Amino acid sequence: MKILIKDTTREERIEIIRRSLDCGGGGCENCSSCALGGGDP
């Protein structure tokens, strides 16, 4: 599935990034700087 920037809102793009980086640890809000870099995407 292609997702183009022109077809998404900023909020939708943030959610796409959050889902793609989700490690199962409860989301970036509770991140303790894991191997994915931690913090806000």
mmCIF entry with sequence, helices, sheets and N, C-alpha, C, O atoms, coordinates in Angstrom:
data_MODEL
# 
_entry.id   MODEL 
# 
_entity.id                         1 
_entity.type                       polymer 
_entity.pdbx_number_of_molecules   1 
# 
_entity_poly.entity_id                      1 
_entity_poly.type                           'polypeptide(L)' 
_entity_poly.nstd_linkage                   no 
_entity_poly.nstd_monomer                   no 
_entity_poly.pdbx_seq_one_letter_code       MKILIKDTTREERIEIIRRSLDCGGGGCENCSSCALGGGDP 
_entity_poly.pdbx_seq_one_letter_code_can   MKILIKDTTREERIEIIRRSLDCGGGGCENCSSCALGGGDP 
_entity_poly.pdbx_strand_id                 A 
# 
loop_
_entity_poly_seq.entity_id 
_entity_poly_seq.num 
_entity_poly_seq.mon_id 
_entity_poly_seq.hetero 
1 1  MET n 
1 2  LYS n 
1 3  ILE n 
1 4  LEU n 
1 5  ILE n 
1 6  LYS n 
1 7  ASP n 
1 8  THR n 
1 9  THR n 
1 10 ARG n 
1 11 GLU n 
1 12 GLU n 
1 13 ARG n 
1 14 ILE n 
1 15 GLU n 
1 16 ILE n 
1 17 ILE n 
1 18 ARG n 
1 19 ARG n 
1 20 SER n 
1 21 LEU n 
1 22 ASP n 
1 23 CYS n 
1 24 GLY n 
1 25 GLY n 
1 26 GLY n 
1 27 GLY n 
1 28 CYS n 
1 29 GLU n 
1 30 ASN n 
1 31 CYS n 
1 32 SER n 
1 33 SER n 
1 34 CYS n 
1 35 ALA n 
1 36 LEU n 
1 37 GLY n 
1 38 GLY n 
1 39 GLY n 
1 40 ASP n 
1 41 PRO n 
# 
_struct_asym.id          A 
_struct_asym.entity_id   1 
# 
loop_
_struct_conf.conf_type_id 
_struct_conf.id 
_struct_conf.pdbx_PDB_helix_id 
_struct_conf.beg_label_comp_id 
_struct_conf.beg_label_asym_id 
_struct_conf.beg_label_seq_id 
_struct_conf.pdbx_beg_PDB_ins_code 
_struct_conf.end_label_comp_id 
_struct_conf.end_label_asym_id 
_struct_conf.end_label_seq_id 
_struct_conf.pdbx_end_PDB_ins_code 
_struct_conf.beg_auth_comp_id 
_struct_conf.beg_auth_asym_id 
_struct_conf.beg_auth_seq_id 
_struct_conf.end_auth_comp_id 
_struct_conf.end_auth_asym_id 
_struct_conf.end_auth_seq_id 
_struct_conf.pdbx_PDB_helix_class 
_struct_conf.details 
_struct_conf.pdbx_PDB_helix_length 
HELX_P HELX_P1 AA1 ILE A 5  ? ASP A 7  ? ILE A 5  ASP A 7  5 ? 3  
HELX_P HELX_P2 AA2 ARG A 10 ? LEU A 21 ? ARG A 10 LEU A 21 1 ? 12 
HELX_P HELX_P3 AA3 CYS A 28 ? ASN A 30 ? CYS A 28 ASN A 30 5 ? 3  
# 
_struct_conf_type.id          HELX_P 
_struct_conf_type.criteria    ? 
_struct_conf_type.reference   ? 
# 
loop_
_atom_site.group_PDB 
_atom_site.id 
_atom_site.type_symbol 
_atom_site.label_atom_id 
_atom_site.label_alt_id 
_atom_site.label_comp_id 
_atom_site.label_asym_id 
_atom_site.label_entity_id 
_atom_site.label_seq_id 
_atom_site.pdbx_PDB_ins_code 
_atom_site.Cartn_x 
_atom_site.Cartn_y 
_atom_site.Cartn_z 
_atom_site.occupancy 
_atom_site.B_iso_or_equiv 
_atom_site.pdbx_formal_charge 
_atom_site.auth_seq_id 
_atom_site.auth_comp_id 
_atom_site.auth_asym_id 
_atom_site.auth_atom_id 
_atom_site.pdbx_PDB_model_num 
ATOM 1   N N  . MET A 1 1  ? 0.841  -1.181 0.000  1.00 0.00 ? 1  MET A N  1 
ATOM 2   C CA . MET A 1 1  ? 0.000  0.000  0.000  1.00 0.00 ? 1  MET A CA 1 
ATOM 3   C C  . MET A 1 1  ? 0.888  1.246  0.000  1.00 0.00 ? 1  MET A C  1 
ATOM 4   O O  . MET A 1 1  ? 1.770  1.389  0.846  1.00 0.00 ? 1  MET A O  1 
ATOM 5   N N  . LYS A 1 2  ? 0.649  2.132  -0.943 1.00 0.00 ? 2  LYS A N  1 
ATOM 6   C CA . LYS A 1 2  ? 1.393  3.382  -1.005 1.00 0.00 ? 2  LYS A CA 1 
ATOM 7   C C  . LYS A 1 2  ? 0.665  4.448  -0.201 1.00 0.00 ? 2  LYS A C  1 
ATOM 8   O O  . LYS A 1 2  ? -0.557 4.576  -0.274 1.00 0.00 ? 2  LYS A O  1 
ATOM 9   N N  . ILE A 1 3  ? 1.428  5.203  0.560  1.00 0.00 ? 3  ILE A N  1 
ATOM 10  C CA . ILE A 1 3  ? 0.870  6.320  1.317  1.00 0.00 ? 3  ILE A CA 1 
ATOM 11  C C  . ILE A 1 3  ? 1.663  7.555  0.911  1.00 0.00 ? 3  ILE A C  1 
ATOM 12  O O  . ILE A 1 3  ? 2.849  7.678  1.218  1.00 0.00 ? 3  ILE A O  1 
ATOM 13  N N  . LEU A 1 4  ? 0.996  8.461  0.222  1.00 0.00 ? 4  LEU A N  1 
ATOM 14  C CA . LEU A 1 4  ? 1.655  9.666  -0.248 1.00 0.00 ? 4  LEU A CA 1 
ATOM 15  C C  . LEU A 1 4  ? 1.435  10.811 0.725  1.00 0.00 ? 4  LEU A C  1 
ATOM 16  O O  . LEU A 1 4  ? 0.357  10.952 1.302  1.00 0.00 ? 4  LEU A O  1 
ATOM 17  N N  . ILE A 1 5  ? 2.457  11.620 0.903  1.00 0.00 ? 5  ILE A N  1 
ATOM 18  C CA . ILE A 1 5  ? 2.350  12.778 1.786  1.00 0.00 ? 5  ILE A CA 1 
ATOM 19  C C  . ILE A 1 5  ? 1.182  13.667 1.372  1.00 0.00 ? 5  ILE A C  1 
ATOM 20  O O  . ILE A 1 5  ? 0.455  14.175 2.225  1.00 0.00 ? 5  ILE A O  1 
ATOM 21  N N  . LYS A 1 6  ? 1.001  13.856 0.079  1.00 0.00 ? 6  LYS A N  1 
ATOM 22  C CA . LYS A 1 6  ? -0.069 14.744 -0.390 1.00 0.00 ? 6  LYS A CA 1 
ATOM 23  C C  . LYS A 1 6  ? -1.466 14.223 -0.068 1.00 0.00 ? 6  LYS A C  1 
ATOM 24  O O  . LYS A 1 6  ? -2.440 14.974 -0.107 1.00 0.00 ? 6  LYS A O  1 
ATOM 25  N N  . ASP A 1 7  ? -1.556 12.925 0.253  1.00 0.00 ? 7  ASP A N  1 
ATOM 26  C CA . ASP A 1 7  ? -2.860 12.319 0.535  1.00 0.00 ? 7  ASP A CA 1 
ATOM 27  C C  . ASP A 1 7  ? -3.107 12.109 2.023  1.00 0.00 ? 7  ASP A C  1 
ATOM 28  O O  . ASP A 1 7  ? -4.102 11.485 2.393  1.00 0.00 ? 7  ASP A O  1 
ATOM 29  N N  . THR A 1 8  ? -2.226 12.615 2.890  1.00 0.00 ? 8  THR A N  1 
ATOM 30  C CA . THR A 1 8  ? -2.382 12.424 4.331  1.00 0.00 ? 8  THR A CA 1 
ATOM 31  C C  . THR A 1 8  ? -2.218 13.749 5.064  1.00 0.00 ? 8  THR A C  1 
ATOM 32  O O  . THR A 1 8  ? -1.591 14.686 4.571  1.00 0.00 ? 8  THR A O  1 
ATOM 33  N N  . THR A 1 9  ? -2.798 13.793 6.252  1.00 0.00 ? 9  THR A N  1 
ATOM 34  C CA . THR A 1 9  ? -2.619 14.955 7.113  1.00 0.00 ? 9  THR A CA 1 
ATOM 35  C C  . THR A 1 9  ? -1.381 14.729 7.970  1.00 0.00 ? 9  THR A C  1 
ATOM 36  O O  . THR A 1 9  ? -0.864 13.614 8.038  1.00 0.00 ? 9  THR A O  1 
ATOM 37  N N  . ARG A 1 10 ? -0.912 15.768 8.612  1.00 0.00 ? 10 ARG A N  1 
ATOM 38  C CA . ARG A 1 10 ? 0.243  15.657 9.503  1.00 0.00 ? 10 ARG A CA 1 
ATOM 39  C C  . ARG A 1 10 ? -0.027 14.633 10.611 1.00 0.00 ? 10 ARG A C  1 
ATOM 40  O O  . ARG A 1 10 ? 0.837  13.821 10.945 1.00 0.00 ? 10 ARG A O  1 
ATOM 41  N N  . GLU A 1 11 ? -1.222 14.684 11.167 1.00 0.00 ? 11 GLU A N  1 
ATOM 42  C CA . GLU A 1 11 ? -1.596 13.766 12.236 1.00 0.00 ? 11 GLU A CA 1 
ATOM 43  C C  . GLU A 1 11 ? -1.594 12.312 11.752 1.00 0.00 ? 11 GLU A C  1 
ATOM 44  O O  . GLU A 1 11 ? -1.159 11.413 12.472 1.00 0.00 ? 11 GLU A O  1 
ATOM 45  N N  . GLU A 1 12 ? -2.083 12.091 10.534 1.00 0.00 ? 12 GLU A N  1 
ATOM 46  C CA . GLU A 1 12 ? -2.075 10.734 9.982  1.00 0.00 ? 12 GLU A CA 1 
ATOM 47  C C  . GLU A 1 12 ? -0.647 10.233 9.779  1.00 0.00 ? 12 GLU A C  1 
ATOM 48  O O  . GLU A 1 12 ? -0.359 9.064  10.037 1.00 0.00 ? 12 GLU A O  1 
ATOM 49  N N  . ARG A 1 13 ? 0.242  11.101 9.321  1.00 0.00 ? 13 ARG A N  1 
ATOM 50  C CA . ARG A 1 13 ? 1.642  10.705 9.119  1.00 0.00 ? 13 ARG A CA 1 
ATOM 51  C C  . ARG A 1 13 ? 2.321  10.382 10.442 1.00 0.00 ? 13 ARG A C  1 
ATOM 52  O O  . ARG A 1 13 ? 3.103  9.435  10.515 1.00 0.00 ? 13 ARG A O  1 
ATOM 53  N N  . ILE A 1 14 ? 2.035  11.150 11.487 1.00 0.00 ? 14 ILE A N  1 
ATOM 54  C CA . ILE A 1 14 ? 2.597  10.865 12.809 1.00 0.00 ? 14 ILE A CA 1 
ATOM 55  C C  . ILE A 1 14 ? 2.126  9.493  13.290 1.00 0.00 ? 14 ILE A C  1 
ATOM 56  O O  . ILE A 1 14 ? 2.916  8.719  13.830 1.00 0.00 ? 14 ILE A O  1 
ATOM 57  N N  . GLU A 1 15 ? 0.852  9.195  13.095 1.00 0.00 ? 15 GLU A N  1 
ATOM 58  C CA . GLU A 1 15 ? 0.312  7.897  13.512 1.00 0.00 ? 15 GLU A CA 1 
ATOM 59  C C  . GLU A 1 15 ? 0.940  6.754  12.714 1.00 0.00 ? 15 GLU A C  1 
ATOM 60  O O  . GLU A 1 15 ? 1.212  5.691  13.273 1.00 0.00 ? 15 GLU A O  1 
ATOM 61  N N  . ILE A 1 16 ? 1.171  6.954  11.442 1.00 0.00 ? 16 ILE A N  1 
ATOM 62  C CA . ILE A 1 16 ? 1.823  5.938  10.609 1.00 0.00 ? 16 ILE A CA 1 
ATOM 63  C C  . ILE A 1 16 ? 3.226  5.655  11.143 1.00 0.00 ? 16 ILE A C  1 
ATOM 64  O O  . ILE A 1 16 ? 3.634  4.497  11.234 1.00 0.00 ? 16 ILE A O  1 
ATOM 65  N N  . ILE A 1 17 ? 3.953  6.693  11.492 1.00 0.00 ? 17 ILE A N  1 
ATOM 66  C CA . ILE A 1 17 ? 5.306  6.526  12.032 1.00 0.00 ? 17 ILE A CA 1 
ATOM 67  C C  . ILE A 1 17 ? 5.255  5.821  13.377 1.00 0.00 ? 17 ILE A C  1 
ATOM 68  O O  . ILE A 1 17 ? 6.033  4.902  13.629 1.00 0.00 ? 17 ILE A O  1 
ATOM 69  N N  . ARG A 1 18 ? 4.349  6.245  14.236 1.00 0.00 ? 18 ARG A N  1 
ATOM 70  C CA . ARG A 1 18 ? 4.216  5.592  15.548 1.00 0.00 ? 18 ARG A CA 1 
ATOM 71  C C  . ARG A 1 18 ? 3.947  4.096  15.403 1.00 0.00 ? 18 ARG A C  1 
ATOM 72  O O  . ARG A 1 18 ? 4.557  3.280  16.094 1.00 0.00 ? 18 ARG A O  1 
ATOM 73  N N  . ARG A 1 19 ? 3.027  3.742  14.496 1.00 0.00 ? 19 ARG A N  1 
ATOM 74  C CA . ARG A 1 19 ? 2.699  2.327  14.297 1.00 0.00 ? 19 ARG A CA 1 
ATOM 75  C C  . ARG A 1 19 ? 3.887  1.556  13.736 1.00 0.00 ? 19 ARG A C  1 
ATOM 76  O O  . ARG A 1 19 ? 4.124  0.412  14.123 1.00 0.00 ? 19 ARG A O  1 
ATOM 77  N N  . SER A 1 20 ? 4.633  2.174  12.828 1.00 0.00 ? 20 SER A N  1 
ATOM 78  C CA . SER A 1 20 ? 5.754  1.468  12.215 1.00 0.00 ? 20 SER A CA 1 
ATOM 79  C C  . SER A 1 20 ? 6.912  1.277  13.191 1.00 0.00 ? 20 SER A C  1 
ATOM 80  O O  . SER A 1 20 ? 7.689  0.334  13.041 1.00 0.00 ? 20 SER A O  1 
ATOM 81  N N  . LEU A 1 21 ? 7.042  2.151  14.184 1.00 0.00 ? 21 LEU A N  1 
ATOM 82  C CA . LEU A 1 21 ? 8.116  2.043  15.159 1.00 0.00 ? 21 LEU A CA 1 
ATOM 83  C C  . LEU A 1 21 ? 7.679  1.382  16.461 1.00 0.00 ? 21 LEU A C  1 
ATOM 84  O O  . LEU A 1 21 ? 8.479  1.245  17.386 1.00 0.00 ? 21 LEU A O  1 
ATOM 85  N N  . ASP A 1 22 ? 6.422  0.976  16.538 1.00 0.00 ? 22 ASP A N  1 
ATOM 86  C CA . ASP A 1 22 ? 5.898  0.413  17.777 1.00 0.00 ? 22 ASP A CA 1 
ATOM 87  C C  . ASP A 1 22 ? 6.634  -0.863 18.164 1.00 0.00 ? 22 ASP A C  1 
ATOM 88  O O  . ASP A 1 22 ? 6.641  -1.838 17.413 1.00 0.00 ? 22 ASP A O  1 
ATOM 89  N N  . CYS A 1 23 ? 7.240  -0.848 19.319 1.00 0.00 ? 23 CYS A N  1 
ATOM 90  C CA . CYS A 1 23 ? 7.980  -2.017 19.793 1.00 0.00 ? 23 CYS A CA 1 
ATOM 91  C C  . CYS A 1 23 ? 7.134  -2.856 20.731 1.00 0.00 ? 23 CYS A C  1 
ATOM 92  O O  . CYS A 1 23 ? 7.599  -3.885 21.223 1.00 0.00 ? 23 CYS A O  1 
ATOM 93  N N  . GLY A 1 24 ? 5.896  -2.438 20.993 1.00 0.00 ? 24 GLY A N  1 
ATOM 94  C CA . GLY A 1 24 ? 5.034  -3.180 21.893 1.00 0.00 ? 24 GLY A CA 1 
ATOM 95  C C  . GLY A 1 24 ? 5.201  -2.758 23.337 1.00 0.00 ? 24 GLY A C  1 
ATOM 96  O O  . GLY A 1 24 ? 4.604  -3.354 24.234 1.00 0.00 ? 24 GLY A O  1 
ATOM 97  N N  . GLY A 1 25 ? 5.999  -1.745 23.567 1.00 0.00 ? 25 GLY A N  1 
ATOM 98  C CA . GLY A 1 25 ? 6.273  -1.298 24.924 1.00 0.00 ? 25 GLY A CA 1 
ATOM 99  C C  . GLY A 1 25 ? 5.327  -0.228 25.430 1.00 0.00 ? 25 GLY A C  1 
ATOM 100 O O  . GLY A 1 25 ? 5.610  0.392  26.455 1.00 0.00 ? 25 GLY A O  1 
ATOM 101 N N  . GLY A 1 26 ? 4.234  0.009  24.765 1.00 0.00 ? 26 GLY A N  1 
ATOM 102 C CA . GLY A 1 26 ? 3.263  0.973  25.249 1.00 0.00 ? 26 GLY A CA 1 
ATOM 103 C C  . GLY A 1 26 ? 3.322  2.305  24.538 1.00 0.00 ? 26 GLY A C  1 
ATOM 104 O O  . GLY A 1 26 ? 2.606  3.231  24.920 1.00 0.00 ? 26 GLY A O  1 
ATOM 105 N N  . GLY A 1 27 ? 4.144  2.433  23.526 1.00 0.00 ? 27 GLY A N  1 
ATOM 106 C CA . GLY A 1 27 ? 4.206  3.664  22.758 1.00 0.00 ? 27 GLY A CA 1 
ATOM 107 C C  . GLY A 1 27 ? 5.323  4.581  23.204 1.00 0.00 ? 27 GLY A C  1 
ATOM 108 O O  . GLY A 1 27 ? 5.937  4.371  24.249 1.00 0.00 ? 27 GLY A O  1 
ATOM 109 N N  . CYS A 1 28 ? 5.576  5.586  22.414 1.00 0.00 ? 28 CYS A N  1 
ATOM 110 C CA . CYS A 1 28 ? 6.689  6.506  22.662 1.00 0.00 ? 28 CYS A CA 1 
ATOM 111 C C  . CYS A 1 28 ? 6.504  7.338  23.927 1.00 0.00 ? 28 CYS A C  1 
ATOM 112 O O  . CYS A 1 28 ? 7.485  7.799  24.510 1.00 0.00 ? 28 CYS A O  1 
ATOM 113 N N  . GLU A 1 29 ? 5.263  7.535  24.357 1.00 0.00 ? 29 GLU A N  1 
ATOM 114 C CA . GLU A 1 29 ? 5.023  8.351  25.539 1.00 0.00 ? 29 GLU A CA 1 
ATOM 115 C C  . GLU A 1 29 ? 5.664  7.735  26.782 1.00 0.00 ? 29 GLU A C  1 
ATOM 116 O O  . GLU A 1 29 ? 6.075  8.456  27.691 1.00 0.00 ? 29 GLU A O  1 
ATOM 117 N N  . ASN A 1 30 ? 5.750  6.411  26.821 1.00 0.00 ? 30 ASN A N  1 
ATOM 118 C CA . ASN A 1 30 ? 6.329  5.718  27.966 1.00 0.00 ? 30 ASN A CA 1 
ATOM 119 C C  . ASN A 1 30 ? 7.720  5.181  27.659 1.00 0.00 ? 30 ASN A C  1 
ATOM 120 O O  . ASN A 1 30 ? 8.205  4.273  28.335 1.00 0.00 ? 30 ASN A O  1 
ATOM 121 N N  . CYS A 1 31 ? 8.353  5.736  26.652 1.00 0.00 ? 31 CYS A N  1 
ATOM 122 C CA . CYS A 1 31 ? 9.625  5.208  26.177 1.00 0.00 ? 31 CYS A CA 1 
ATOM 123 C C  . CYS A 1 31 ? 10.763 5.538  27.146 1.00 0.00 ? 31 CYS A C  1 
ATOM 124 O O  . CYS A 1 31 ? 10.829 6.615  27.740 1.00 0.00 ? 31 CYS A O  1 
ATOM 125 N N  . SER A 1 32 ? 11.649 4.554  27.271 1.00 0.00 ? 32 SER A N  1 
ATOM 126 C CA . SER A 1 32 ? 12.843 4.772  28.097 1.00 0.00 ? 32 SER A CA 1 
ATOM 127 C C  . SER A 1 32 ? 14.106 4.675  27.237 1.00 0.00 ? 32 SER A C  1 
ATOM 128 O O  . SER A 1 32 ? 15.123 4.117  27.649 1.00 0.00 ? 32 SER A O  1 
ATOM 129 N N  . SER A 1 33 ? 14.006 5.231  26.043 1.00 0.00 ? 33 SER A N  1 
ATOM 130 C CA . SER A 1 33 ? 15.118 5.273  25.090 1.00 0.00 ? 33 SER A CA 1 
ATOM 131 C C  . SER A 1 33 ? 15.638 3.890  24.737 1.00 0.00 ? 33 SER A C  1 
ATOM 132 O O  . SER A 1 33 ? 16.789 3.553  25.014 1.00 0.00 ? 33 SER A O  1 
ATOM 133 N N  . CYS A 1 34 ? 14.786 3.109  24.132 1.00 0.00 ? 34 CYS A N  1 
ATOM 134 C CA . CYS A 1 34 ? 15.148 1.752  23.717 1.00 0.00 ? 34 CYS A CA 1 
ATOM 135 C C  . CYS A 1 34 ? 16.055 1.797  22.493 1.00 0.00 ? 34 CYS A C  1 
ATOM 136 O O  . CYS A 1 34 ? 16.514 2.866  22.092 1.00 0.00 ? 34 CYS A O  1 
ATOM 137 N N  . ALA A 1 35 ? 16.305 0.650  21.912 1.00 0.00 ? 35 ALA A N  1 
ATOM 138 C CA . ALA A 1 35 ? 17.184 0.521  20.753 1.00 0.00 ? 35 ALA A CA 1 
ATOM 139 C C  . ALA A 1 35 ? 16.671 1.267  19.531 1.00 0.00 ? 35 ALA A C  1 
ATOM 140 O O  . ALA A 1 35 ? 17.435 1.519  18.599 1.00 0.00 ? 35 ALA A O  1 
ATOM 141 N N  . LEU A 1 36 ? 15.388 1.625  19.518 1.00 0.00 ? 36 LEU A N  1 
ATOM 142 C CA . LEU A 1 36 ? 14.834 2.358  18.372 1.00 0.00 ? 36 LEU A CA 1 
ATOM 143 C C  . LEU A 1 36 ? 15.124 3.854  18.472 1.00 0.00 ? 36 LEU A C  1 
ATOM 144 O O  . LEU A 1 36 ? 14.745 4.603  17.571 1.00 0.00 ? 36 LEU A O  1 
ATOM 145 N N  . GLY A 1 37 ? 15.765 4.302  19.506 1.00 0.00 ? 37 GLY A N  1 
ATOM 146 C CA . GLY A 1 37 ? 16.104 5.711  19.630 1.00 0.00 ? 37 GLY A CA 1 
ATOM 147 C C  . GLY A 1 37 ? 15.305 6.430  20.688 1.00 0.00 ? 37 GLY A C  1 
ATOM 148 O O  . GLY A 1 37 ? 15.768 7.419  21.257 1.00 0.00 ? 37 GLY A O  1 
ATOM 149 N N  . GLY A 1 38 ? 14.112 5.946  20.957 1.00 0.00 ? 38 GLY A N  1 
ATOM 150 C CA . GLY A 1 38 ? 13.291 6.515  22.012 1.00 0.00 ? 38 GLY A CA 1 
ATOM 151 C C  . GLY A 1 38 ? 12.805 7.923  21.724 1.00 0.00 ? 38 GLY A C  1 
ATOM 152 O O  . GLY A 1 38 ? 13.273 8.579  20.794 1.00 0.00 ? 38 GLY A O  1 
ATOM 153 N N  . GLY A 1 39 ? 11.878 8.369  22.520 1.00 0.00 ? 39 GLY A N  1 
ATOM 154 C CA . GLY A 1 39 ? 11.353 9.721  22.400 1.00 0.00 ? 39 GLY A CA 1 
ATOM 155 C C  . GLY A 1 39 ? 10.250 9.868  21.397 1.00 0.00 ? 39 GLY A C  1 
ATOM 156 O O  . GLY A 1 39 ? 9.661  8.881  20.957 1.00 0.00 ? 39 GLY A O  1 
ATOM 157 N N  . ASP A 1 40 ? 9.971  11.076 21.037 1.00 0.00 ? 40 ASP A N  1 
ATOM 158 C CA . ASP A 1 40 ? 8.866  11.420 20.143 1.00 0.00 ? 40 ASP A CA 1 
ATOM 159 C C  . ASP A 1 40 ? 9.295  11.296 18.681 1.00 0.00 ? 40 ASP A C  1 
ATOM 160 O O  . ASP A 1 40 ? 10.297 11.893 18.288 1.00 0.00 ? 40 ASP A O  1 
ATOM 161 N N  . PRO A 1 41 ? 8.554  10.527 17.864 1.00 0.00 ? 41 PRO A N  1 
ATOM 162 C CA . PRO A 1 41 ? 8.920  10.394 16.462 1.00 0.00 ? 41 PRO A CA 1 
ATOM 163 C C  . PRO A 1 41 ? 8.803  11.720 15.733 1.00 0.00 ? 41 PRO A C  1 
ATOM 164 O O  . PRO A 1 41 ? 9.075  11.791 14.534 1.00 0.00 ? 41 PRO A O  1 
# 
